[in-house]
Amino acid sequence: MESNTIQNSTGPLLHIVFFWLKEPNNKKHRFEFETAIQKLISTNPQATANHLGCPAASEKRDVVDNSFTYCYTMSFPNLDAQNKYQTDPTHNLFIEQAAHLWERVVVNDSISLD
């Protein structure tokens, strides 16, 4: 299947965000980050499901990257909801409260094939 033939925008859409904190062993910074993201989880109207986690103690393999501090996954019903999330005040507040804590963020968005 050629990637340019996939035009789905209906969903569900997974928004997967990996965060690397500047000081991952700093308990105060972890508390600040977790407080800010929990506020986002509890107040954001677009997401239908949320998952916040840390690296698992998975078997060490070349394809496994456990270097991140946190992984946050949101599920949206469709691309439109995810686009609205990007400018939602709850998302902007989270960035305002926590951006100074991270040194790197990687986002992967995935939409179902159906």
PyMOL commands that set and color helices and strands:
alter all, ss='L'
color gray80, all
select helices_A, chain A and resi 3-5+27-43+79-86+89-101
alter helices_A, ss='H'
color red, helices_A
select strands_A, chain A and resi 13-21+49-53+70-76+102-111
alter strands_A, ss='S'
color yellow, strands_A
deselect
rebuild
show_as cartoon
